[in-house]
Amino acid sequence: MSNQKTQNQEQIDYSPEDISTEEQGFEEMLEKAKVVLNKLNSQEVTLKESLALYEKGMQSLKNAEEILEQAKLRYQEIKD
């Protein structure tokens, strides 16, 4: 009986491995943007490096926003 309970719990419980790559991608994109922001806040980067970092950071945020929009659409589909 306890074995059945364990099997049922496995179906209900979610581990980090269960998170879709889309969600992991969102977290990864936000983390990349944070790293870029920290580098931009340091005064040890040149103007050229700053512009390249800014571009990378904005691309990461754009990718994260696209992933979030897709998740919102999926949520609406499920909800309706």
mmCIF file of the N, C-alpha and C atoms, coordinates in Angstrom:
data_MODEL
# 
_entry.id   MODEL 
# 
loop_
_atom_site.group_PDB 
_atom_site.id 
_atom_site.type_symbol 
_atom_site.label_atom_id 
_atom_site.label_alt_id 
_atom_site.label_comp_id 
_atom_site.label_asym_id 
_atom_site.label_entity_id 
_atom_site.label_seq_id 
_atom_site.pdbx_PDB_ins_code 
_atom_site.Cartn_x 
_atom_site.Cartn_y 
_atom_site.Cartn_z 
_atom_site.occupancy 
_atom_site.B_iso_or_equiv 
_atom_site.pdbx_formal_charge 
_atom_site.auth_seq_id 
_atom_site.auth_comp_id 
_atom_site.auth_asym_id 
_atom_site.auth_atom_id 
_atom_site.pdbx_PDB_model_num 
ATOM 1   N N  . MET A 1 1  ? 0.825   -1.197 0.000   1.00 0.00 ? 1  MET A N  1 
ATOM 2   C CA . MET A 1 1  ? 0.000   0.000  0.000   1.00 0.00 ? 1  MET A CA 1 
ATOM 3   C C  . MET A 1 1  ? 0.866   1.255  0.000   1.00 0.00 ? 1  MET A C  1 
ATOM 4   N N  . SER A 1 2  ? 1.925   1.247  0.815   1.00 0.00 ? 2  SER A N  1 
ATOM 5   C CA . SER A 1 2  ? 2.794   2.425  0.843   1.00 0.00 ? 2  SER A CA 1 
ATOM 6   C C  . SER A 1 2  ? 3.502   2.605  -0.495  1.00 0.00 ? 2  SER A C  1 
ATOM 7   N N  . ASN A 1 3  ? 3.739   1.499  -1.208  1.00 0.00 ? 3  ASN A N  1 
ATOM 8   C CA . ASN A 1 3  ? 4.351   1.583  -2.528  1.00 0.00 ? 3  ASN A CA 1 
ATOM 9   C C  . ASN A 1 3  ? 3.422   2.304  -3.504  1.00 0.00 ? 3  ASN A C  1 
ATOM 10  N N  . GLN A 1 4  ? 2.109   2.025  -3.407  1.00 0.00 ? 4  GLN A N  1 
ATOM 11  C CA . GLN A 1 4  ? 1.151   2.720  -4.250  1.00 0.00 ? 4  GLN A CA 1 
ATOM 12  C C  . GLN A 1 4  ? 1.141   4.208  -3.940  1.00 0.00 ? 4  GLN A C  1 
ATOM 13  N N  . LYS A 1 5  ? 1.190   4.543  -2.669  1.00 0.00 ? 5  LYS A N  1 
ATOM 14  C CA . LYS A 1 5  ? 1.189   5.946  -2.266  1.00 0.00 ? 5  LYS A CA 1 
ATOM 15  C C  . LYS A 1 5  ? 2.417   6.648  -2.831  1.00 0.00 ? 5  LYS A C  1 
ATOM 16  N N  . THR A 1 6  ? 3.556   5.977  -2.762  1.00 0.00 ? 6  THR A N  1 
ATOM 17  C CA . THR A 1 6  ? 4.790   6.561  -3.291  1.00 0.00 ? 6  THR A CA 1 
ATOM 18  C C  . THR A 1 6  ? 4.664   6.778  -4.796  1.00 0.00 ? 6  THR A C  1 
ATOM 19  N N  . GLN A 1 7  ? 4.096   5.816  -5.515  1.00 0.00 ? 7  GLN A N  1 
ATOM 20  C CA . GLN A 1 7  ? 3.926   5.973  -6.952  1.00 0.00 ? 7  GLN A CA 1 
ATOM 21  C C  . GLN A 1 7  ? 2.993   7.128  -7.259  1.00 0.00 ? 7  GLN A C  1 
ATOM 22  N N  . ASN A 1 8  ? 1.916   7.271  -6.508  1.00 0.00 ? 8  ASN A N  1 
ATOM 23  C CA . ASN A 1 8  ? 0.988   8.375  -6.720  1.00 0.00 ? 8  ASN A CA 1 
ATOM 24  C C  . ASN A 1 8  ? 1.652   9.712  -6.417  1.00 0.00 ? 8  ASN A C  1 
ATOM 25  N N  . GLN A 1 9  ? 2.449   9.761  -5.368  1.00 0.00 ? 9  GLN A N  1 
ATOM 26  C CA . GLN A 1 9  ? 3.141   11.006 -5.026  1.00 0.00 ? 9  GLN A CA 1 
ATOM 27  C C  . GLN A 1 9  ? 4.108   11.397 -6.128  1.00 0.00 ? 9  GLN A C  1 
ATOM 28  N N  . GLU A 1 10 ? 4.752   10.403 -6.745  1.00 0.00 ? 10 GLU A N  1 
ATOM 29  C CA . GLU A 1 10 ? 5.684   10.702 -7.822  1.00 0.00 ? 10 GLU A CA 1 
ATOM 30  C C  . GLU A 1 10 ? 4.964   11.362 -8.985  1.00 0.00 ? 10 GLU A C  1 
ATOM 31  N N  . GLN A 1 11 ? 3.720   10.984 -9.218  1.00 0.00 ? 11 GLN A N  1 
ATOM 32  C CA . GLN A 1 11 ? 2.961   11.568 -10.303 1.00 0.00 ? 11 GLN A CA 1 
ATOM 33  C C  . GLN A 1 11 ? 2.541   12.992 -9.976  1.00 0.00 ? 11 GLN A C  1 
ATOM 34  N N  . ILE A 1 12 ? 2.352   13.299 -8.710  1.00 0.00 ? 12 ILE A N  1 
ATOM 35  C CA . ILE A 1 12 ? 1.870   14.616 -8.298  1.00 0.00 ? 12 ILE A CA 1 
ATOM 36  C C  . ILE A 1 12 ? 3.025   15.578 -8.054  1.00 0.00 ? 12 ILE A C  1 
ATOM 37  N N  . ASP A 1 13 ? 4.079   15.100 -7.413  1.00 0.00 ? 13 ASP A N  1 
ATOM 38  C CA . ASP A 1 13 ? 5.204   15.964 -7.074  1.00 0.00 ? 13 ASP A CA 1 
ATOM 39  C C  . ASP A 1 13 ? 5.958   16.365 -8.334  1.00 0.00 ? 13 ASP A C  1 
ATOM 40  N N  . TYR A 1 14 ? 6.442   17.605 -8.334  1.00 0.00 ? 14 TYR A N  1 
ATOM 41  C CA . TYR A 1 14 ? 7.203   18.102 -9.468  1.00 0.00 ? 14 TYR A CA 1 
ATOM 42  C C  . TYR A 1 14 ? 8.613   18.424 -9.006  1.00 0.00 ? 14 TYR A C  1 
ATOM 43  N N  . SER A 1 15 ? 9.562   17.960 -9.756  1.00 0.00 ? 15 SER A N  1 
ATOM 44  C CA . SER A 1 15 ? 10.954  18.254 -9.451  1.00 0.00 ? 15 SER A CA 1 
ATOM 45  C C  . SER A 1 15 ? 11.475  19.226 -10.501 1.00 0.00 ? 15 SER A C  1 
ATOM 46  N N  . PRO A 1 16 ? 12.641  19.818 -10.278 1.00 0.00 ? 16 PRO A N  1 
ATOM 47  C CA . PRO A 1 16 ? 13.200  20.751 -11.270 1.00 0.00 ? 16 PRO A CA 1 
ATOM 48  C C  . PRO A 1 16 ? 13.359  20.117 -12.647 1.00 0.00 ? 16 PRO A C  1 
ATOM 49  N N  . GLU A 1 17 ? 13.549  18.801 -12.712 1.00 0.00 ? 17 GLU A N  1 
ATOM 50  C CA . GLU A 1 17 ? 13.694  18.135 -14.004 1.00 0.00 ? 17 GLU A CA 1 
ATOM 51  C C  . GLU A 1 17 ? 12.396  18.176 -14.794 1.00 0.00 ? 17 GLU A C  1 
ATOM 52  N N  . ASP A 1 18 ? 11.258  18.324 -14.087 1.00 0.00 ? 18 ASP A N  1 
ATOM 53  C CA . ASP A 1 18 ? 9.957   18.351 -14.745 1.00 0.00 ? 18 ASP A CA 1 
ATOM 54  C C  . ASP A 1 18 ? 9.665   19.692 -15.407 1.00 0.00 ? 18 ASP A C  1 
ATOM 55  N N  . ILE A 1 19 ? 10.407  20.709 -15.072 1.00 0.00 ? 19 ILE A N  1 
ATOM 56  C CA . ILE A 1 19 ? 10.172  22.033 -15.630 1.00 0.00 ? 19 ILE A CA 1 
ATOM 57  C C  . ILE A 1 19 ? 10.582  22.013 -17.096 1.00 0.00 ? 19 ILE A C  1 
ATOM 58  N N  . SER A 1 20 ? 9.757   22.563 -17.931 1.00 0.00 ? 20 SER A N  1 
ATOM 59  C CA . SER A 1 20 ? 10.039  22.536 -19.370 1.00 0.00 ? 20 SER A CA 1 
ATOM 60  C C  . SER A 1 20 ? 11.282  23.353 -19.691 1.00 0.00 ? 20 SER A C  1 
ATOM 61  N N  . THR A 1 21 ? 11.861  23.056 -20.829 1.00 0.00 ? 21 THR A N  1 
ATOM 62  C CA . THR A 1 21 ? 13.047  23.807 -21.259 1.00 0.00 ? 21 THR A CA 1 
ATOM 63  C C  . THR A 1 21 ? 12.685  25.259 -21.510 1.00 0.00 ? 21 THR A C  1 
ATOM 64  N N  . GLU A 1 22 ? 11.422  25.515 -21.840 1.00 0.00 ? 22 GLU A N  1 
ATOM 65  C CA . GLU A 1 22 ? 10.965  26.890 -22.047 1.00 0.00 ? 22 GLU A CA 1 
ATOM 66  C C  . GLU A 1 22 ? 11.105  27.684 -20.755 1.00 0.00 ? 22 GLU A C  1 
ATOM 67  N N  . GLU A 1 23 ? 10.677  27.092 -19.632 1.00 0.00 ? 23 GLU A N  1 
ATOM 68  C CA . GLU A 1 23 ? 10.780  27.780 -18.354 1.00 0.00 ? 23 GLU A CA 1 
ATOM 69  C C  . GLU A 1 23 ? 12.232  27.926 -17.940 1.00 0.00 ? 23 GLU A C  1 
ATOM 70  N N  . GLN A 1 24 ? 13.041  26.891 -18.179 1.00 0.00 ? 24 GLN A N  1 
ATOM 71  C CA . GLN A 1 24 ? 14.457  26.994 -17.860 1.00 0.00 ? 24 GLN A CA 1 
ATOM 72  C C  . GLN A 1 24 ? 15.101  28.074 -18.707 1.00 0.00 ? 24 GLN A C  1 
ATOM 73  N N  . GLY A 1 25 ? 14.678  28.171 -19.964 1.00 0.00 ? 25 GLY A N  1 
ATOM 74  C CA . GLY A 1 25 ? 15.202  29.203 -20.840 1.00 0.00 ? 25 GLY A CA 1 
ATOM 75  C C  . GLY A 1 25 ? 14.876  30.589 -20.328 1.00 0.00 ? 25 GLY A C  1 
ATOM 76  N N  . PHE A 1 26 ? 13.674  30.762 -19.792 1.00 0.00 ? 26 PHE A N  1 
ATOM 77  C CA . PHE A 1 26 ? 13.267  32.048 -19.238 1.00 0.00 ? 26 PHE A CA 1 
ATOM 78  C C  . PHE A 1 26 ? 14.181  32.423 -18.081 1.00 0.00 ? 26 PHE A C  1 
ATOM 79  N N  . GLU A 1 27 ? 14.373  31.487 -17.165 1.00 0.00 ? 27 GLU A N  1 
ATOM 80  C CA . GLU A 1 27 ? 15.242  31.753 -16.019 1.00 0.00 ? 27 GLU A CA 1 
ATOM 81  C C  . GLU A 1 27 ? 16.671  32.043 -16.472 1.00 0.00 ? 27 GLU A C  1 
ATOM 82  N N  . GLU A 1 28 ? 17.130  31.306 -17.444 1.00 0.00 ? 28 GLU A N  1 
ATOM 83  C CA . GLU A 1 28 ? 18.481  31.505 -17.962 1.00 0.00 ? 28 GLU A CA 1 
ATOM 84  C C  . GLU A 1 28 ? 18.634  32.891 -18.594 1.00 0.00 ? 28 GLU A C  1 
ATOM 85  N N  . MET A 1 29 ? 17.636  33.307 -19.350 1.00 0.00 ? 29 MET A N  1 
ATOM 86  C CA . MET A 1 29 ? 17.688  34.623 -19.999 1.00 0.00 ? 29 MET A CA 1 
ATOM 87  C C  . MET A 1 29 ? 17.704  35.745 -18.954 1.00 0.00 ? 29 MET A C  1 
ATOM 88  N N  . LEU A 1 30 ? 16.902  35.606 -17.914 1.00 0.00 ? 30 LEU A N  1 
ATOM 89  C CA . LEU A 1 30 ? 16.910  36.622 -16.855 1.00 0.00 ? 30 LEU A CA 1 
ATOM 90  C C  . LEU A 1 30 ? 18.256  36.653 -16.147 1.00 0.00 ? 30 LEU A C  1 
ATOM 91  N N  . GLU A 1 31 ? 18.828  35.494 -15.918 1.00 0.00 ? 31 GLU A N  1 
ATOM 92  C CA . GLU A 1 31 ? 20.129  35.440 -15.245 1.00 0.00 ? 31 GLU A CA 1 
ATOM 93  C C  . GLU A 1 31 ? 21.207  36.098 -16.111 1.00 0.00 ? 31 GLU A C  1 
ATOM 94  N N  . LYS A 1 32 ? 21.164  35.843 -17.411 1.00 0.00 ? 32 LYS A N  1 
ATOM 95  C CA . LYS A 1 32 ? 22.130  36.477 -18.315 1.00 0.00 ? 32 LYS A CA 1 
ATOM 96  C C  . LYS A 1 32 ? 21.986  37.997 -18.283 1.00 0.00 ? 32 LYS A C  1 
ATOM 97  N N  . ALA A 1 33 ? 20.753  38.474 -18.260 1.00 0.00 ? 33 ALA A N  1 
ATOM 98  C CA . ALA A 1 33 ? 20.522  39.917 -18.214 1.00 0.00 ? 33 ALA A CA 1 
ATOM 99  C C  . ALA A 1 33 ? 21.063  40.506 -16.911 1.00 0.00 ? 33 ALA A C  1 
ATOM 100 N N  . LYS A 1 34 ? 20.904  39.782 -15.801 1.00 0.00 ? 34 LYS A N  1 
ATOM 101 C CA . LYS A 1 34 ? 21.430  40.251 -14.516 1.00 0.00 ? 34 LYS A CA 1 
ATOM 102 C C  . LYS A 1 34 ? 22.950  40.333 -14.535 1.00 0.00 ? 34 LYS A C  1 
ATOM 103 N N  . VAL A 1 35 ? 23.574  39.335 -15.135 1.00 0.00 ? 35 VAL A N  1 
ATOM 104 C CA . VAL A 1 35 ? 25.042  39.328 -15.229 1.00 0.00 ? 35 VAL A CA 1 
ATOM 105 C C  . VAL A 1 35 ? 25.510  40.528 -16.049 1.00 0.00 ? 35 VAL A C  1 
ATOM 106 N N  . VAL A 1 36 ? 24.838  40.786 -17.156 1.00 0.00 ? 36 VAL A N  1 
ATOM 107 C CA . VAL A 1 36 ? 25.190  41.930 -18.002 1.00 0.00 ? 36 VAL A CA 1 
ATOM 108 C C  . VAL A 1 36 ? 25.017  43.225 -17.220 1.00 0.00 ? 36 VAL A C  1 
ATOM 109 N N  . LEU A 1 37 ? 23.917  43.343 -16.497 1.00 0.00 ? 37 LEU A N  1 
ATOM 110 C CA . LEU A 1 37 ? 23.677  44.555 -15.711 1.00 0.00 ? 37 LEU A CA 1 
ATOM 111 C C  . LEU A 1 37 ? 24.778  44.776 -14.682 1.00 0.00 ? 37 LEU A C  1 
ATOM 112 N N  . ASN A 1 38 ? 25.185  43.710 -14.017 1.00 0.00 ? 38 ASN A N  1 
ATOM 113 C CA . ASN A 1 38 ? 26.269  43.833 -13.036 1.00 0.00 ? 38 ASN A CA 1 
ATOM 114 C C  . ASN A 1 38 ? 27.567  44.280 -13.697 1.00 0.00 ? 38 ASN A C  1 
ATOM 115 N N  . LYS A 1 39 ? 27.843  43.736 -14.877 1.00 0.00 ? 39 LYS A N  1 
ATOM 116 C CA . LYS A 1 39 ? 29.063  44.141 -15.588 1.00 0.00 ? 39 LYS A CA 1 
ATOM 117 C C  . LYS A 1 39 ? 28.976  45.600 -16.021 1.00 0.00 ? 39 LYS A C  1 
ATOM 118 N N  . LEU A 1 40 ? 27.791  46.021 -16.467 1.00 0.00 ? 40 LEU A N  1 
ATOM 119 C CA . LEU A 1 40 ? 27.622  47.416 -16.893 1.00 0.00 ? 40 LEU A CA 1 
ATOM 120 C C  . LEU A 1 40 ? 27.767  48.375 -15.715 1.00 0.00 ? 40 LEU A C  1 
ATOM 121 N N  . ASN A 1 41 ? 27.357  47.933 -14.540 1.00 0.00 ? 41 ASN A N  1 
ATOM 122 C CA . ASN A 1 41 ? 27.463  48.781 -13.353 1.00 0.00 ? 41 ASN A CA 1 
ATOM 123 C C  . ASN A 1 41 ? 28.888  48.906 -12.850 1.00 0.00 ? 41 ASN A C  1 
ATOM 124 N N  . SER A 1 42 ? 29.750  47.981 -13.262 1.00 0.00 ? 42 SER A N  1 
ATOM 125 C CA . SER A 1 42 ? 31.150  48.118 -12.869 1.00 0.00 ? 42 SER A CA 1 
ATOM 126 C C  . SER A 1 42 ? 31.780  49.181 -13.764 1.00 0.00 ? 42 SER A C  1 
ATOM 127 N N  . GLN A 1 43 ? 32.694  49.891 -13.226 1.00 0.00 ? 43 GLN A N  1 
ATOM 128 C CA . GLN A 1 43 ? 33.298  50.978 -13.999 1.00 0.00 ? 43 GLN A CA 1 
ATOM 129 C C  . GLN A 1 43 ? 34.550  50.512 -14.721 1.00 0.00 ? 43 GLN A C  1 
ATOM 130 N N  . GLU A 1 44 ? 34.688  49.205 -14.857 1.00 0.00 ? 44 GLU A N  1 
ATOM 131 C CA . GLU A 1 44 ? 35.885  48.658 -15.470 1.00 0.00 ? 44 GLU A CA 1 
ATOM 132 C C  . GLU A 1 44 ? 35.684  48.273 -16.929 1.00 0.00 ? 44 GLU A C  1 
ATOM 133 N N  . VAL A 1 45 ? 34.589  48.682 -17.542 1.00 0.00 ? 45 VAL A N  1 
ATOM 134 C CA . VAL A 1 45 ? 34.342  48.330 -18.940 1.00 0.00 ? 45 VAL A CA 1 
ATOM 135 C C  . VAL A 1 45 ? 34.458  49.580 -19.810 1.00 0.00 ? 45 VAL A C  1 
ATOM 136 N N  . THR A 1 46 ? 34.936  49.359 -21.000 1.00 0.00 ? 46 THR A N  1 
ATOM 137 C CA . THR A 1 46 ? 35.069  50.473 -21.935 1.00 0.00 ? 46 THR A CA 1 
ATOM 138 C C  . THR A 1 46 ? 33.707  50.766 -22.565 1.00 0.00 ? 46 THR A C  1 
ATOM 139 N N  . LEU A 1 47 ? 33.632  51.858 -23.271 1.00 0.00 ? 47 LEU A N  1 
ATOM 140 C CA . LEU A 1 47 ? 32.391  52.218 -23.955 1.00 0.00 ? 47 LEU A CA 1 
ATOM 141 C C  . LEU A 1 47 ? 32.009  51.143 -24.970 1.00 0.00 ? 47 LEU A C  1 
ATOM 142 N N  . LYS A 1 48 ? 32.989  50.663 -25.717 1.00 0.00 ? 48 LYS A N  1 
ATOM 143 C CA . LYS A 1 48 ? 32.737  49.638 -26.719 1.00 0.00 ? 48 LYS A CA 1 
ATOM 144 C C  . LYS A 1 48 ? 32.211  48.360 -26.057 1.00 0.00 ? 48 LYS A C  1 
ATOM 145 N N  . GLU A 1 49 ? 32.844  47.973 -24.954 1.00 0.00 ? 49 GLU A N  1 
ATOM 146 C CA . GLU A 1 49 ? 32.389  46.787 -24.218 1.00 0.00 ? 49 GLU A CA 1 
ATOM 147 C C  . GLU A 1 49 ? 30.993  47.010 -23.649 1.00 0.00 ? 49 GLU A C  1 
ATOM 148 N N  . SER A 1 50 ? 30.736  48.219 -23.172 1.00 0.00 ? 50 SER A N  1 
ATOM 149 C CA . SER A 1 50 ? 29.419  48.556 -22.617 1.00 0.00 ? 50 SER A CA 1 
ATOM 150 C C  . SER A 1 50 ? 28.323  48.393 -23.656 1.00 0.00 ? 50 SER A C  1 
ATOM 151 N N  . LEU A 1 51 ? 28.590  48.870 -24.850 1.00 0.00 ? 51 LEU A N  1 
ATOM 152 C CA . LEU A 1 51 ? 27.592  48.764 -25.918 1.00 0.00 ? 51 LEU A CA 1 
ATOM 153 C C  . LEU A 1 51 ? 27.333  47.308 -26.296 1.00 0.00 ? 51 LEU A C  1 
ATOM 154 N N  . ALA A 1 52 ? 28.398  46.518 -26.365 1.00 0.00 ? 52 ALA A N  1 
ATOM 155 C CA . ALA A 1 52 ? 28.241  45.096 -26.686 1.00 0.00 ? 52 ALA A CA 1 
ATOM 156 C C  . ALA A 1 52 ? 27.468  44.383 -25.578 1.00 0.00 ? 52 ALA A C  1 
ATOM 157 N N  . LEU A 1 53 ? 27.783  44.698 -24.336 1.00 0.00 ? 53 LEU A N  1 
ATOM 158 C CA . LEU A 1 53 ? 27.072  44.104 -23.204 1.00 0.00 ? 53 LEU A CA 1 
ATOM 159 C C  . LEU A 1 53 ? 25.605  44.517 -23.199 1.00 0.00 ? 53 LEU A C  1 
ATOM 160 N N  . TYR A 1 54 ? 25.363  45.780 -23.460 1.00 0.00 ? 54 TYR A N  1 
ATOM 161 C CA . TYR A 1 54 ? 23.990  46.285 -23.505 1.00 0.00 ? 54 TYR A CA 1 
ATOM 162 C C  . TYR A 1 54 ? 23.181  45.532 -24.553 1.00 0.00 ? 54 TYR A C  1 
ATOM 163 N N  . GLU A 1 55 ? 23.796  45.352 -25.715 1.00 0.00 ? 55 GLU A N  1 
ATOM 164 C CA . GLU A 1 55 ? 23.116  44.632 -26.797 1.00 0.00 ? 55 GLU A CA 1 
ATOM 165 C C  . GLU A 1 55 ? 22.788  43.200 -26.370 1.00 0.00 ? 55 GLU A C  1 
ATOM 166 N N  . LYS A 1 56 ? 23.746  42.525 -25.741 1.00 0.00 ? 56 LYS A N  1 
ATOM 167 C CA . LYS A 1 56 ? 23.514  41.157 -25.274 1.00 0.00 ? 56 LYS A CA 1 
ATOM 168 C C  . LYS A 1 56 ? 22.414  41.122 -24.214 1.00 0.00 ? 56 LYS A C  1 
ATOM 169 N N  . GLY A 1 57 ? 22.460  42.069 -23.301 1.00 0.00 ? 57 GLY A N  1 
ATOM 170 C CA . GLY A 1 57 ? 21.448  42.130 -22.244 1.00 0.00 ? 57 GLY A CA 1 
ATOM 171 C C  . GLY A 1 57 ? 20.055  42.361 -22.795 1.00 0.00 ? 57 GLY A C  1 
ATOM 172 N N  . MET A 1 58 ? 19.950  43.259 -23.753 1.00 0.00 ? 58 MET A N  1 
ATOM 173 C CA . MET A 1 58 ? 18.642  43.539 -24.357 1.00 0.00 ? 58 MET A CA 1 
ATOM 174 C C  . MET A 1 58 ? 18.128  42.321 -25.128 1.00 0.00 ? 58 MET A C  1 
ATOM 175 N N  . GLN A 1 59 ? 19.023  41.600 -25.780 1.00 0.00 ? 59 GLN A N  1 
ATOM 176 C CA . GLN A 1 59 ? 18.619  40.391 -26.493 1.00 0.00 ? 59 GLN A CA 1 
ATOM 177 C C  . GLN A 1 59 ? 18.134  39.325 -25.517 1.00 0.00 ? 59 GLN A C  1 
ATOM 178 N N  . SER A 1 60 ? 18.817  39.190 -24.392 1.00 0.00 ? 60 SER A N  1 
ATOM 179 C CA . SER A 1 60 ? 18.392  38.233 -23.371 1.00 0.00 ? 60 SER A CA 1 
ATOM 180 C C  . SER A 1 60 ? 17.008  38.593 -22.835 1.00 0.00 ? 60 SER A C  1 
ATOM 181 N N  . LEU A 1 61 ? 16.788  39.875 -22.581 1.00 0.00 ? 61 LEU A N  1 
ATOM 182 C CA . LEU A 1 61 ? 15.475  40.308 -22.091 1.00 0.00 ? 61 LEU A CA 1 
ATOM 183 C C  . LEU A 1 61 ? 14.388  40.096 -23.139 1.00 0.00 ? 61 LEU A C  1 
ATOM 184 N N  . LYS A 1 62 ? 14.719  40.337 -24.396 1.00 0.00 ? 62 LYS A N  1 
ATOM 185 C CA . LYS A 1 62 ? 13.752  40.120 -25.472 1.00 0.00 ? 62 LYS A CA 1 
ATOM 186 C C  . LYS A 1 62 ? 13.389  38.638 -25.554 1.00 0.00 ? 62 LYS A C  1 
ATOM 187 N N  . ASN A 1 63 ? 14.388  37.779 -25.466 1.00 0.00 ? 63 ASN A N  1 
ATOM 188 C CA . ASN A 1 63 ? 14.132  36.337 -25.494 1.00 0.00 ? 63 ASN A CA 1 
ATOM 189 C C  . ASN A 1 63 ? 13.273  35.911 -24.310 1.00 0.00 ? 63 ASN A C  1 
ATOM 190 N N  . ALA A 1 64 ? 13.570  36.448 -23.131 1.00 0.00 ? 64 ALA A N  1 
ATOM 191 C CA . ALA A 1 64 ? 12.783  36.125 -21.947 1.00 0.00 ? 64 ALA A CA 1 
ATOM 192 C C  . ALA A 1 64 ? 11.344  36.585 -22.116 1.00 0.00 ? 64 ALA A C  1 
ATOM 193 N N  . GLU A 1 65 ? 11.163  37.766 -22.683 1.00 0.00 ? 65 GLU A N  1 
ATOM 194 C CA . GLU A 1 65 ? 9.813   38.293 -22.904 1.00 0.00 ? 65 GLU A CA 1 
ATOM 195 C C  . GLU A 1 65 ? 9.028   37.410 -23.881 1.00 0.00 ? 65 GLU A C  1 
ATOM 196 N N  . GLU A 1 66 ? 9.692   36.939 -24.929 1.00 0.00 ? 66 GLU A N  1 
ATOM 197 C CA . GLU A 1 66 ? 9.035   36.061 -25.894 1.00 0.00 ? 66 GLU A CA 1 
ATOM 198 C C  . GLU A 1 66 ? 8.608   34.750 -25.237 1.00 0.00 ? 66 GLU A C  1 
ATOM 199 N N  . ILE A 1 67 ? 9.473   34.196 -24.402 1.00 0.00 ? 67 ILE A N  1 
ATOM 200 C CA . ILE A 1 67 ? 9.150   32.962 -23.687 1.00 0.00 ? 67 ILE A CA 1 
ATOM 201 C C  . ILE A 1 67 ? 7.966   33.193 -22.755 1.00 0.00 ? 67 ILE A C  1 
ATOM 202 N N  . LEU A 1 68 ? 7.968   34.331 -22.070 1.00 0.00 ? 68 LEU A N  1 
ATOM 203 C CA . LEU A 1 68 ? 6.878   34.659 -21.163 1.00 0.00 ? 68 LEU A CA 1 
ATOM 204 C C  . LEU A 1 68 ? 5.567   34.826 -21.919 1.00 0.00 ? 68 LEU A C  1 
ATOM 205 N N  . GLU A 1 69 ? 5.595   35.465 -23.058 1.00 0.00 ? 69 GLU A N  1 
ATOM 206 C CA . GLU A 1 69 ? 4.387   35.642 -23.865 1.00 0.00 ? 69 GLU A CA 1 
ATOM 207 C C  . GLU A 1 69 ? 3.828   34.294 -24.326 1.00 0.00 ? 69 GLU A C  1 
ATOM 208 N N  . GLN A 1 70 ? 4.725   33.391 -24.731 1.00 0.00 ? 70 GLN A N  1 
ATOM 209 C CA . GLN A 1 70 ? 4.288   32.055 -25.133 1.00 0.00 ? 70 GLN A CA 1 
ATOM 210 C C  . GLN A 1 70 ? 3.641   31.318 -23.962 1.00 0.00 ? 70 GLN A C  1 
ATOM 211 N N  . ALA A 1 71 ? 4.218   31.473 -22.783 1.00 0.00 ? 71 ALA A N  1 
ATOM 212 C CA . ALA A 1 71 ? 3.649   30.836 -21.591 1.00 0.00 ? 71 ALA A CA 1 
ATOM 213 C C  . ALA A 1 71 ? 2.271   31.417 -21.279 1.00 0.00 ? 71 ALA A C  1 
ATOM 214 N N  . LYS A 1 72 ? 2.116   32.722 -21.443 1.00 0.00 ? 72 LYS A N  1 
ATOM 215 C CA . LYS A 1 72 ? 0.811   33.356 -21.208 1.00 0.00 ? 72 LYS A CA 1 
ATOM 216 C C  . LYS A 1 72 ? -0.232  32.820 -22.173 1.00 0.00 ? 72 LYS A C  1 
ATOM 217 N N  . LEU A 1 73 ? 0.155   32.671 -23.441 1.00 0.00 ? 73 LEU A N  1 
ATOM 218 C CA . LEU A 1 73 ? -0.758  32.130 -24.443 1.00 0.00 ? 73 LEU A CA 1 
ATOM 219 C C  . LEU A 1 73 ? -1.168  30.702 -24.103 1.00 0.00 ? 73 LEU A C  1 
ATOM 220 N N  . ARG A 1 74 ? -0.204  29.892 -23.705 1.00 0.00 ? 74 ARG A N  1 
ATOM 221 C CA . ARG A 1 74 ? -0.511  28.511 -23.319 1.00 0.00 ? 74 ARG A CA 1 
ATOM 222 C C  . ARG A 1 74 ? -1.445  28.495 -22.127 1.00 0.00 ? 74 ARG A C  1 
ATOM 223 N N  . TYR A 1 75 ? -1.207  29.369 -21.163 1.00 0.00 ? 75 TYR A N  1 
ATOM 224 C CA . TYR A 1 75 ? -2.060  29.442 -19.978 1.00 0.00 ? 75 TYR A CA 1 
ATOM 225 C C  . TYR A 1 75 ? -3.493  29.794 -20.389 1.00 0.00 ? 75 TYR A C  1 
ATOM 226 N N  . GLN A 1 76 ? -3.634  30.761 -21.263 1.00 0.00 ? 76 GLN A N  1 
ATOM 227 C CA . GLN A 1 76 ? -4.972  31.157 -21.723 1.00 0.00 ? 76 GLN A CA 1 
ATOM 228 C C  . GLN A 1 76 ? -5.669  30.011 -22.438 1.00 0.00 ? 76 GLN A C  1 
ATOM 229 N N  . GLU A 1 77 ? -4.932  29.255 -23.241 1.00 0.00 ? 77 GLU A N  1 
ATOM 230 C CA . GLU A 1 77 ? -5.509  28.112 -23.943 1.00 0.00 ? 77 GLU A CA 1 
ATOM 231 C C  . GLU A 1 77 ? -5.999  27.062 -22.960 1.00 0.00 ? 77 GLU A C  1 
ATOM 232 N N  . ILE A 1 78 ? -5.205  26.803 -21.945 1.00 0.00 ? 78 ILE A N  1 
ATOM 233 C CA . ILE A 1 78 ? -5.572  25.807 -20.932 1.00 0.00 ? 78 ILE A CA 1 
ATOM 234 C C  . ILE A 1 78 ? -6.761  26.297 -20.119 1.00 0.00 ? 78 ILE A C  1 
ATOM 235 N N  . LYS A 1 79 ? -6.733  27.566 -19.771 1.00 0.00 ? 79 LYS A N  1 
ATOM 236 C CA . LYS A 1 79 ? -7.775  28.155 -18.939 1.00 0.00 ? 79 LYS A CA 1 
ATOM 237 C C  . LYS A 1 79 ? -9.121  28.146 -19.654 1.00 0.00 ? 79 LYS A C  1 
ATOM 238 N N  . ASP A 1 80 ? -9.120  28.437 -20.945 1.00 0.00 ? 80 ASP A N  1 
ATOM 239 C CA . ASP A 1 80 ? -10.372 28.548 -21.701 1.00 0.00 ? 80 ASP A CA 1 
ATOM 240 C C  . ASP A 1 80 ? -10.899 27.246 -22.146 1.00 0.00 ? 80 ASP A C  1 
# 
